Amino acid sequence: MPLPGGLWWLLCCRRGFTLLHRDYGDGELSGDGDEDEDEETFELRTPSPAGGGRGPLDVTLTQPVRSGPISDRLQSWEETRSLIPEKGPLEDDTDVVVKGWLYREPRGGGARPWLPPRRAWFVLTRDSLDQFSSSGKGARRLGSLVLTSLCSVIGPERRPKETGLWSVTVSGRKHSIRLCSPRQAEAERWGVALREVIASKAPLETPTQLLLRDIQESCGDPEAVALIYHRNPILRHTSGALYAPLLPLPYGVSAPGPGYAPLREEAVRLFLALQALEGARRPGPLMQGVLQTCRDLPALRDELFLQLAKQTSGPAGPPGLPATEDPAALRYWQLLTCMSCTFRPGRDVRGHLLGHLERTEQALPDSELAEYARFIRKALGRTRGRELVPSLAEIYALSRRQELLCTVHCPGAGACPVAIDSHTTAAEVARELVGRLGLARSRHAFALYEQRGTQERALAGGTLVADVLTRFENLAAEEAEPEDSSDSRWRLCLRLHGPLHPEGLSPDGHELPFLFEQAHALLLRGRPPPPDDALRALAALRLQSLHLDFSPRVPLPRLDHLLPPRAPPREDPTRSIPRPPPSAALLAGAIWSPGLAKRRAERARRGGAGRTAGSLAREGGGGTGTAAAVLGGWKRLRGMGRAEAMAAYLALAAQCPGFGAARSLVGALHRSYAWAWEPRPCPSPDRVRQSPSTVSAMAMWPPAS
């Protein structure tokens, strides 16, 4: 009975796979059954001593190129098959590290979980990981994965939803193999053995690394360096794509971070992003994205430095006129400037980059490229690493080789603009402002703070101000509805950093108003609030320092600008509040509505803002009792000067809890210090009268009721 046509076709295909020494339906160990794994094995496997030809290093360092004709690939495949000896598993070879039965996840197992893992005999040697059909002497080899220093191992890890087995993943140049075992101890033994074999391999070098070494050896001969550039297009500017990274990056299938591809693929994407800079209308966000990628993936920093050195070398080798006439070429120099101010290159890459910059200055001494080269050389000498990538404002400033202006708010002096660069620290900014305000000889210590409303944090002296500005930019971008108020945004402030010493302050310098404004800001935050009598005395001294003597026509500020907000009274849950009769409650609701109560409370809190001192002085009791007491104390300060009122304010504030006390460091978070106040008890009014440092405030006690 003749066989059906489909069955004849199946038998022929089965026979063909058998002749090609391949297992039907399983393919090579590479996972896809094509000849690429054979090419990889030929490139990386150490040849036999009797065989001639090039060494293994020469073969592995060939730059990846596009595939040639089909006939050439078939011929290369036949040569590959002839060079790989067909032998069974090694019985008593000393080169064997570990061997045993394991399960191998079939190709596409992650996408097709219904395919069961296949059992095979694996042998790990010092050079490769081999798979055989059985453990016998004449067993057929199903595949081989050559191990190099760039291979990586992940696991062991258990995948209960897929196979329920413990798996170890080995990643090669083109493929990844997942070995599975039902026992965790066996999976750990294979993982440790694979890592030891990979760690014992000599580091591989790419052609770019060999060329960089040749350039360093020939740095004294410009003609030899120019010849190296001329003969190797990999070192010159190109408009084509890059198919492989310039540096040896480890193989791996797992992404190094969320949202990222493997390192080798990310290196190729970085080069595409560099080429996109030439035609970008807004290069700033694209540059910031490239810098953020290098911050998240530190292994790509040297790779990007080399890619930028390649793209800034010009199409004919060392920098020449074609590179300077193209405006798009400046984008590479601008990004290289940002990179040099953000990251530190490795030793070998740094040497090549400095030589490239020096050759640029010598070839084009009076050009804009030479200015960029000099700027980058200075930046490389000062860069020590950044916590955050530059902000958009900093990127635009670096693209023009200019300094960045930041605003620091100083009590009593307003906003002070300070010019900084990418390497300026918080201690340097504080030192400059202290000298500008004439506080260099002060006995007080000052520091830079970041502040938002009532929140404030001290910055460590070594904190880069550029990183702080970037953090402010990121926080502003995260807010869904940014407010226009200045208190809703983070800002830099110069603050007193240590105990307050109100004695011996000069009335003519900037230190007295500086400390006066800062003490008042601390008072408004109420940390902790002084007694009510002290608050009224401080408010009266504040009015005397602002408006001098009392006048009925002086417009008063709001009470919340003079006194801290009152804490809400604590209600006793055990005390029951009697409910009025229904009719009385109904009448009270009609006369005293919640809206009317809210408006009256707001009016009392503001304390008569916009009203004159005379109108409040004629009123008494109710919500204006505090304002009347403050005005009564202000009247008794007639004749006191502005500086004398400030000094009395500081002297009285220093006697209250939270002022003039020592600070103790309790912890640090994000380079910002958290402080704990050690309060001292606030003296009574009688003791304040006897204090020699508060003679100017004696007339304040007792305050007007």
C-alpha positions in Angstrom: 0.0 0.0 0.0 1.6 3.3 -1.0 2.3 5.8 1.7 0.6 9.2 1.6 2.5 12.1 0.2 2.6 13.9 3.6 4.2 10.9 5.3 6.9 10.6 2.6 7.7 14.2 3.1 8.1 13.7 6.8 10.4 10.7 6.4 12.6 12.6 3.9 12.9 15.6 6.3 13.7 13.2 9.2 16.4 11.6 7.1 17.8 14.9 6.1 18.0 16.0 9.7 19.8 12.8 10.6 22.4 13.3 7.8 23.1 16.8 9.1 23.7 15.4 12.6 20.8 17.3 14.1 18.1 16.1 16.3 14.7 16.5 14.7 12.6 19.2 16.2 15.2 20.2 18.8 17.8 22.1 16.9 21.2 23.1 18.2 21.9 24.2 21.7 21.7 27.7 20.5 17.9 27.5 20.4 17.0 28.3 16.8 18.8 25.7 14.7 20.5 28.0 12.3 24.1 28.2 11.3 24.8 31.3 13.4 25.7 29.3 16.5 28.2 27.3 14.4 29.8 30.5 13.3 30.0 31.6 16.9 31.6 28.3 17.9 34.2 28.6 15.1 35.0 32.2 16.1 35.5 31.6 19.8 36.6 28.0 20.2 40.3 27.4 20.7 41.7 25.6 17.6 43.7 22.4 17.9 47.5 22.8 18.2 48.0 20.9 14.9 45.7 23.2 13.0 47.1 26.2 11.2 45.6 29.6 10.5 44.9 32.5 12.8 44.7 32.3 16.5 41.5 32.6 18.6 42.2 36.2 19.5 42.4 37.3 15.9 39.2 35.6 15.0 37.1 36.9 18.0 38.2 40.5 17.3 36.8 40.8 13.9 34.2 43.6 13.7 30.7 42.4 13.0 29.7 43.0 9.4 26.6 42.3 7.3 25.9 38.9 5.9 27.5 38.1 2.6 26.0 36.0 -0.3 24.3 32.8 0.4 27.0 30.7 -1.3 29.7 32.2 1.0 27.6 31.5 4.1 27.1 27.9 3.0 30.8 27.5 2.4 31.6 29.0 5.8 29.1 26.7 7.4 30.7 23.7 5.8 34.1 24.8 7.1 32.7 25.3 10.5 31.2 21.8 10.6 34.5 20.3 9.5 36.5 22.1 12.2 34.3 21.0 15.1 35.2 17.4 16.0 32.3 15.1 16.4 32.9 13.1 19.5 30.9 11.7 22.3 30.9 12.8 26.0 34.2 12.8 27.7 34.6 9.8 30.1 37.8 10.5 32.1 38.9 13.8 30.8 40.5 16.1 33.4 39.0 19.1 31.6 35.5 18.2 32.7 34.2 20.4 35.5 30.8 18.9 36.1 28.4 16.7 34.2 25.0 15.2 34.6 21.4 14.9 33.5 19.5 18.2 33.2 16.3 19.5 31.6 16.7 22.1 28.9 13.9 24.5 28.2 13.0 24.3 24.5 13.3 27.3 22.2 10.5 29.8 22.8 9.6 28.1 26.0 8.8 31.4 27.7 6.3 32.2 24.9 5.0 28.7 24.6 4.8 27.2 28.1 3.0 24.1 26.9 6.2 22.7 25.5 7.8 20.4 28.1 11.5 20.7 28.9 13.7 18.0 27.3 16.1 15.9 29.2 19.7 15.7 28.0 23.3 14.9 29.2 25.3 18.1 29.8 29.0 18.3 30.2 30.7 21.5 31.4 34.4 21.9 30.5 36.9 24.7 30.8 36.0 25.9 27.3 32.3 25.1 26.6 29.0 23.7 27.7 28.1 20.6 25.6 24.8 18.8 25.2 24.6 15.1 24.3 21.8 12.7 23.6 22.9 10.3 26.3 25.8 9.6 28.6 27.2 6.7 26.6 30.6 6.8 24.8 29.1 7.0 21.3 26.4 9.5 22.1 25.6 12.2 19.5 26.4 15.7 20.5 23.3 18.0 20.1 25.0 21.3 20.6 27.7 23.4 22.2 28.0 26.8 23.7 31.5 28.3 23.9 32.1 30.1 27.2 34.0 33.4 27.2 34.6 36.2 29.7 31.5 38.0 28.4 29.1 35.2 29.1 26.8 35.7 32.1 24.9 33.4 34.4 21.5 34.1 36.1 20.0 32.0 38.8 19.2 29.6 40.1 15.6 30.7 40.3 12.4 28.7 40.5 9.6 29.3 38.0 6.6 27.6 39.5 4.1 29.0 37.0 6.0 27.7 33.9 7.9 24.5 34.7 8.1 24.2 38.5 11.8 23.5 38.2 14.9 25.3 39.3 16.6 27.0 36.3 20.0 28.5 35.5 20.3 30.7 32.5 23.6 31.0 30.6 23.8 33.9 28.1 26.2 33.8 25.1 26.9 36.1 22.2 23.8 35.3 20.3 21.7 32.9 22.4 20.8 32.0 25.9 20.4 28.5 27.4 18.1 27.7 30.3 19.1 24.6 32.2 16.5 23.2 34.6 16.6 20.7 37.5 14.1 19.5 40.0 16.6 19.9 42.9 17.8 23.3 44.1 21.2 21.9 45.2 22.0 20.6 41.8 21.0 23.9 40.1 23.2 25.8 42.6 26.1 23.5 41.8 25.8 24.1 38.1 25.4 27.8 38.6 28.6 28.0 40.7 30.6 25.9 38.3 29.5 28.0 35.3 30.5 31.2 37.1 33.9 29.8 38.0 34.6 28.8 34.4 33.6 32.2 33.1 35.6 34.1 35.8 38.7 32.1 34.8 38.6 33.3 31.2 40.9 36.0 30.0 39.2 39.3 29.2 38.3 39.7 25.6 39.2 42.9 23.7 37.3 44.5 20.9 39.0 45.9 17.7 38.4 49.4 19.1 40.3 48.6 22.2 43.3 47.4 20.2 43.2 50.5 18.0 43.1 52.7 21.1 46.2 51.0 22.4 47.9 51.6 19.1 47.0 55.3 19.2 48.4 55.6 22.7 51.6 54.0 21.7 51.9 56.3 18.6 50.8 59.5 20.3 54.2 61.1 19.7 53.9 60.5 15.9 51.0 62.5 14.4 51.5 60.9 11.0 51.1 57.4 12.5 48.0 58.4 14.4 46.5 59.9 11.2 47.3 56.7 9.3 45.5 54.7 12.0 42.4 56.9 11.7 42.6 56.7 7.9 42.7 52.9 7.8 40.1 52.2 10.4 36.6 53.7 9.7 35.4 52.5 13.1 37.3 55.5 14.7 35.8 58.2 12.4 32.5 59.9 12.1 29.9 57.9 10.3 26.3 58.5 9.3 25.5 54.8 9.3 24.3 52.6 12.1 26.4 50.8 14.6 25.8 47.1 14.8 27.9 46.2 17.8 29.2 48.1 20.8 32.8 49.5 20.8 33.6 48.1 24.2 33.2 44.5 25.4 29.8 44.5 27.2 28.6 41.3 28.9 26.0 39.2 27.1 22.6 38.8 28.8 18.9 38.5 28.1 17.7 40.1 31.3 17.3 43.9 31.3 19.7 45.7 33.6 16.9 48.0 34.8 13.1 48.7 34.3 12.4 49.9 30.9 15.8 49.0 29.5 17.0 46.4 27.0 20.2 44.3 27.5 23.4 46.3 27.6 24.6 45.5 24.1 21.3 46.5 22.6 21.2 49.7 24.7 24.7 50.6 23.4 23.4 50.4 19.8 20.3 52.5 20.8 22.6 55.2 22.3 24.4 55.6 19.0 21.0 56.0 17.2 20.1 58.7 19.8 23.4 60.5 19.0 22.6 60.6 15.4 19.1 61.9 16.1 20.7 64.9 17.8 21.8 66.3 14.4 18.3 67.1 13.3 16.5 67.6 16.7 14.7 70.9 17.2 15.0 70.7 21.0 18.2 68.8 21.8 18.0 69.5 25.5 15.4 66.8 26.5 17.2 64.3 24.2 20.5 65.0 25.8 19.0 64.7 29.2 17.5 61.3 28.3 20.9 60.0 27.1 22.5 61.2 30.3 19.8 59.6 32.4 20.4 56.3 30.6 24.1 56.5 31.4 23.3 57.3 35.1 21.0 54.2 35.3 23.4 52.0 33.4 27.0 52.8 34.5 28.5 50.2 32.2 27.5 52.4 29.2 29.3 55.5 30.3 32.7 54.6 28.7 30.9 53.3 25.7 29.2 56.7 25.2 32.4 58.6 25.7 34.0 56.5 22.9 31.0 57.0 20.6 31.2 60.8 21.1 34.9 60.7 20.5 34.2 58.8 17.3 31.5 61.2 16.1 33.6 64.3 16.9 36.7 63.0 14.9 35.4 64.1 11.5 34.7 62.0 8.5 38.3 62.1 7.4 39.9 61.2 10.7 41.4 63.9 12.9 39.2 67.1 13.1 39.3 69.1 9.9 37.3 71.7 8.1 34.4 69.4 7.1 33.6 68.9 10.7 33.6 72.6 11.6 31.4 73.7 8.7 28.6 71.4 9.7 26.4 73.0 12.5 25.1 69.6 13.5 28.6 68.5 14.5 28.4 71.0 17.5 25.6 68.8 19.0 28.1 66.0 19.6 30.5 68.5 21.3 27.7 69.9 23.4 26.7 66.4 24.6 30.4 65.6 25.3 30.6 68.7 27.4 27.6 67.6 29.5 29.1 64.1 29.8 32.4 65.5 31.0 30.6 67.5 33.7 28.5 64.6 34.9 30.6 61.4 34.8 34.2 60.3 35.1 35.5 58.1 32.3 37.6 55.1 32.9 41.4 55.2 32.8 41.9 54.0 29.2 39.0 55.9 27.8 40.1 59.0 29.7 43.6 58.8 28.1 42.2 58.4 24.6 39.7 61.3 25.2 42.4 63.7 26.4 44.5 62.9 23.4 41.6 63.5 21.1 40.9 66.9 22.7 44.6 67.8 22.4 44.7 66.9 18.8 41.6 69.0 18.2 43.2 72.1 19.8 46.3 71.6 17.8 44.5 71.1 14.5 42.0 74.0 14.9 43.5 76.4 17.5 41.1 79.4 16.8 37.9 77.5 16.2 34.8 76.9 18.3 35.7 73.3 18.5 39.0 74.2 20.3 37.0 76.2 22.8 34.9 73.2 23.5 38.0 71.0 23.8 39.6 73.3 26.4 36.3 73.5 28.4 36.0 69.7 28.4 39.6 69.2 29.5 39.1 71.5 32.5 35.8 69.8 33.4 37.4 66.3 33.3 39.9 67.5 35.9 37.2 68.6 38.3 34.3 66.1 37.9 33.9 63.7 40.8 30.6 62.2 39.9 27.0 63.4 40.2 24.0 62.1 42.0 21.6 63.4 39.3 21.9 64.3 35.7 22.0 68.0 34.8 18.8 70.0 34.6 17.6 71.5 31.3 18.8 74.9 32.4 22.2 73.5 33.2 22.3 71.7 29.8 21.6 74.9 28.0 24.2 76.7 30.0 26.8 74.0 29.3 26.0 74.0 25.6 27.1 77.6 25.5 30.0 77.0 27.9 28.5 79.4 30.4 27.9 79.4 34.1 24.4 78.8 35.6 22.7 81.4 37.8 20.9 80.2 40.9 19.0 82.3 43.4 19.6 82.1 47.1 17.2 83.8 49.5 18.9 85.6 52.4 17.0 86.9 55.4 17.1 90.7 55.4 18.9 90.9 52.0 16.3 89.4 49.7 17.2 87.2 46.7 20.9 87.0 45.9 21.9 85.6 42.4 25.0 83.4 42.5 26.9 82.1 39.4 27.7 78.4 39.8 29.0 75.6 37.6 28.5 71.9 37.6 31.2 71.5 40.3 30.1 74.2 42.8 29.3 72.9 46.3 26.9 74.2 48.9 29.9 75.2 51.2 31.3 77.4 48.4 28.0 79.2 47.8 27.6 79.8 51.5 31.1 81.1 51.7 30.6 83.5 48.8 27.3 84.8 50.3 28.8 85.3 53.7 31.6 87.3 52.2 29.2 89.3 50.1 27.0 90.2 53.1 30.0 91.1 55.3 29.5 88.2 57.7 33.0 86.8 57.4 34.1 88.0 60.8 30.9 86.8 62.6 31.0 84.4 65.4 28.0 82.6 64.0 28.1 79.8 61.5 26.0 79.9 58.3 25.0 77.2 55.9 22.8 76.6 52.8 19.3 75.2 53.3 16.6 74.0 51.0 13.2 75.3 52.0 9.6 75.0 51.0 7.1 76.7 53.3 7.7 75.3 56.8 9.9 72.5 55.5 13.6 73.0 55.5 16.7 70.8 55.3 20.3 71.7 55.8 22.7 70.8 52.9 26.0 69.2 53.6 29.0 71.2 52.6 30.0 68.8 49.8 26.6 68.7 48.1 26.7 69.9 44.5 24.3 72.8 44.1 23.6 71.6 40.5 22.2 68.4 41.9 19.9 70.3 44.2 18.6 72.4 41.3 17.9 69.3 39.3 16.0 67.8 42.2 13.9 71.0 42.4 13.2 70.7 38.7 12.1 67.1 39.0 9.8 67.9 42.0 8.2 70.7 40.1 7.6 68.5 37.1 6.0 65.8 39.3 3.4 68.2 40.8 0.1 67.9 38.9 -1.0 71.4 39.7 1.9 73.7 40.5 0.9 76.7 42.6 2.1 80.2 41.9 2.9 81.0 45.5 6.6 81.2 46.3 6.0 79.1 49.4 4.9 76.2 47.3 8.2 75.8 45.5 11.5 74.6 46.8 14.2 77.2 47.1 17.7 77.7 48.4 18.2 79.8 51.6 21.2 81.0 53.6 20.5 80.3 57.3 22.1 80.4 60.7 23.7 77.1 61.3 24.3 76.7 65.0 23.5 78.5 68.3 22.4 82.1 68.4 24.6 84.6 70.2 22.8 88.0 70.3 25.5 89.7 72.3 27.9 92.2 70.7 26.2 92.6 67.3 27.1 95.7 65.4 24.1 98.0 64.6 25.6 99.0 61.2 26.3 95.6 59.6 24.2 93.0 57.8 24.4 90.5 60.6 21.8 92.1 62.9 19.0 92.3 60.3 20.0 88.9 59.0 19.6 87.2 62.4 16.5 89.4 63.2 14.7 88.2 60.1 15.6 84.6 60.6 14.6 84.7 64.2 11.2 86.1 63.2 10.8 83.4 60.6 11.4 80.7 63.2 8.9 82.5 65.5 6.2 82.4 62.9 6.8 78.6 62.4 6.2 78.2 66.2 8.9 75.6 66.9 8.2 75.6 69.8 6.0 78.6 70.5 7.0 80.9 73.4 4.6 81.9 76.1 1.8 84.4 75.2 3.4 87.3 77.1 6.7 86.7 75.2 4.9 86.5 71.9 3.2 89.9 72.5 6.5 91.5 73.5 8.2 90.1 70.4 5.4 91.3 68.1 5.6 94.8 69.6 9.4 94.9 69.1 8.8 93.8 65.5 6.5 96.7 64.9 9.0 99.1 66.5 11.7 97.9 64.2 9.6 98.2 61.1 7.7 101.5 61.8 9.5 103.0 64.7 7.2 104.9 67.1 3.5 104.3 67.4 1.2 106.3 65.2 -2.5 105.9 64.8 -2.3 106.2 61.0 0.3 103.5 60.5 -1.2 100.5 58.5 -0.8 97.3 60.6 0.3 94.0 59.1 -1.8 90.9 59.6 -1.5 89.2 62.9 -0.3 86.0 61.2 2.7 88.1 60.0 3.6 89.0 63.6 2.5 86.0 65.6 2.5 82.2 65.0 -0.9 80.6 64.4 -2.6 79.4 67.6 -2.9 75.7 68.2 -6.5 74.5 68.2 -7.7 73.8 71.8 -7.9 70.2 72.8 -11.4 68.9 73.4 -12.1 66.6 76.3 -13.9 63.6 74.9 -15.3 62.7 78.3 -17.0 66.0 78.8 -20.5 66.1 77.3 -21.7 69.3 75.6 -25.4 70.0 76.5 -27.6 70.3 73.5 -30.0 73.3 73.4 -33.7 72.9 73.0 -34.8 72.3 69.5 -36.3 75.8 69.1 -33.2 77.5 70.5 -30.9 75.4 68.3 -33.0 76.3 65.3 -32.9 80.0 66.2 -29.1 79.8 66.7 -28.7 78.2 63.3 -30.6 81.0 61.7 -28.6 83.8 63.4 -25.2 82.2 63.6 -24.8 80.3 60.4 -21.6 78.3 59.7 -20.6 80.7 56.9 -20.9 83.7 59.2 -18.9 81.9 61.9 -16.2 81.1 59.3 -16.0 84.7 58.1 -15.8 86.1 61.6 -13.0 83.6 62.5 -11.0 84.5 59.5 -11.5 88.2 60.3 -10.3 87.6 63.9 -7.3 85.6 62.6 -6.2 88.3 60.3 -6.3 90.7 63.2 -7.6 93.7 61.4 -5.3 93.6 58.3 -5.6 96.9 56.4 -6.9 98.7 59.5 -5.0 101.5 61.1 -3.4 101.3 64.6 -5.8 104.0 65.9 -8.9 102.0 65.0 -7.5 98.9 66.8 -6.4 100.9 69.8 -9.9 102.2 70.3 -11.3 98.6 70.3 -10.9 96.1 73.0 -11.8 92.6 74.0 -13.1 89.9 71.7 -11.0 88.9 68.7 -8.9 92.1 68.9 -7.6 91.6 72.4 -4.3 90.2 71.2 -3.9 93.1 68.8 -4.7 95.6 71.5 -2.2 94.1 73.8 0.5 94.3 71.1 -0.3 97.9 70.4 -0.1 98.7 74.1 3.3 97.3 74.3 4.3 99.1 71.1 3.3 102.5 72.6 5.6 101.9 75.6 8.6 101.5 73.2 8.5 105.1 72.1 12.0 106.5 71.4 13.7 103.1 70.8 15.7 103.0 67.5 15.4 100.3 64.8 18.7 98.6 65.6 18.0 98.7 69.3 14.6 97.1 68.7 16.2 94.3 66.7 18.8 93.7 69.4 16.1 93.5 72.0 14.1 91.1 69.8 17.0 88.8 69.5 17.9 89.0 73.2 14.3 88.1 74.2 14.1 85.4 71.6 17.3 83.8 72.7 15.8 83.2 76.2 12.8 81.3 74.8 12.7 77.6 73.9 14.1 76.8 70.5 16.2 80.0 70.3 19.8 80.2 71.3 19.9 76.5 72.1 22.5 74.0 70.9 21.6 71.7 68.1 22.5 68.1 67.9 22.9 66.0 64.8 20.5 63.1 64.8 20.7 61.7 61.3 21.3 62.4 57.7 19.0 61.7 54.7 19.7 62.6 51.1 22.7 64.7 52.2 20.4 66.7 54.4 20.6 66.9 58.1 17.8 66.4 60.5 18.2 68.5 63.7 16.7 68.1 67.2 16.4 71.2 69.3 17.5 71.1 72.9 15.2 73.8 74.4 15.9 75.8 77.5 13.1 76.9 79.8 11.8 80.4 79.0 12.3 82.7 82.0 9.5 84.6 83.6 9.0 88.3 82.8 10.6 89.2 86.2 13.8 87.4 85.2 13.9 89.0 81.8 13.7 92.4 83.5 16.9 91.5 85.4 18.8 90.3 82.4 21.5 92.8 81.3 21.1 91.7 77.7 17.4 92.8 77.5 17.6 96.2 79.0 15.9 97.7 76.0 12.9 95.4 76.5 12.3 96.2 80.2 9.5 98.7 79.4 7.6 95.9 77.7 6.8 94.1 81.0 4.1 93.7 82.0 2.5 93.8 78.5 -0.7 95.7 78.1 -3.8 93.7 78.7 
